Amino acid sequence: MVVVDRMAFQRPPVGPVKPDSPIRRKSTPTPGAIEGTGFSEVLRQEIDSREIKFSGHAEMRMRTRNISLSQSEMMRLSDAVNRAEEKGARESLILMDKLALIVSIKNRTVITAVDEERMKQNVFTNIDSAVIV
């Protein structure tokens, strides 16, 4: 017993302290284990996340201007985005056939699309690069 300012305190027992409930350690699962998938599925998801996306504005412009891209055109667009990314571009004008696309390279997202008819006398701003495909 210890006396401090006329107050008595009982010393706790010496020895190991046992918790009231068992200790539960959090384990860090591997990314594949989170979703119950293997390495190949995680790799596929990563590759898919690198696909080109279209903003709502770009989708609306493409619908109203009757613009559609074939699978081969999408591959060409993806290649152009990859090349712009390698050069450090952020916002790029991609000219492909009779189509102009403004693309956020970092997000891999088409921001807007302009067909040949509307390209004439048009000014493209807020871009830091151009890729001609």
N, C-alpha and C positions, 0 to 999 in steps of 0.2 A: 504494500500500500504506500502511496506517495501523498504527502500533504503539501498543498500549495495554498497560501493565503487562507488557512483554516478549512480548506475543502479537501476532501479525501477522494482520491481516484484509485480505482482498482486497475492494476496493470493487466493488459490482455495476456492470455496464455501464450507462452512461447512455443513455437512449432509451426508446421505448415498450416496455411490457411486454406480451408476447403470451401469452394463456392457452394452456394445453395443449389445451383443448377449446373449441369455439365457445360463445359466450355465448348462452344461450336465454332469451329474455324471455317471461314469462307474460303472455298477453293476457287481459283480463277480458271474457268473452263476455257478450252481452246475455242476459237471462233466457230469451227465446224461443229463442236459439241453443243453450242448454244442452240442451234436450230436442228440438231440431230442430223447434220449433214457431214459429208466428208470433204477432203481437200478439193476434189474436182468440182464439187458444187460451189464451194467458196470461191474458187478460181473463176468459175463460170459467172458468178454474181459480180465479181470484180470486172471481168471483161464486159459484161452487159452494162455495167454502170458507166462504161466508157463510150456507150453508144450516143449518137447525136439525138438531142431532144429538141422539141419545138415549143416555144412559149405560146401562151394563149393568143397573143397578138399575132404571132407568125402564123399560127393555124388559121385564124380568122382571115388574114390577108391571103393566104393560099387558097382558102375556100372561095372567097369572093372573086379572086382573080383566076380561078380554075387552074391552079398550079398543083401538079402532083409530081412526085419523084419516084422513079423506078428503083428497083434494088441496086442496079448498077450505078445509078446517079447517087444513091445514098452512100455507096462505097467510095465513089469519087469525092463526095462531100466530106466523108470521114477522113479520107487521105489528105485532103486540103487542110482540114482542121489539125490533123497530126503534124503536118509540115509547118503550119503557122505556130503551133505550140512549141515545136523544136526551136523556132527562131525567137521565142519569148513574146509573141504577140498576145494582146489581151482582148481587143475588139477588132475583128477583121471583116473586110468586105471580100466576099468570095464570089467571083464572076465565073459562072458555069453555063456554057452554051448561051442561051438567051435569057438568063436568070441572074439576078443579083441577090445575094443573101448576106445579111449582117449577122455575124456569129460571135457570141461571147465564148472565147476560146477556153477560158478557165472553167466555165460551167458546161462547155460543150453543148450550148443551147443556141438555136437559131432564133434571133430576136425579131427579124422581119424579112420578108421576101418581096422582091419587086420584079415584075416581068418586063420584057423588052419594051413594050409600049410605054410603060410608066417610067422607064429608066432614062429616057430622053429628057434633057433639061432638069435632071434631078441632082441634088447636092447631097452627098453622104457625109455626115459629120460624126464626130466621136469615134473615129476608127484610128488605129495605129498601124494598120497593115492592109495589104490587098493580096489576094491569091487568085491567080487566073488558072482555071482548070480546063 
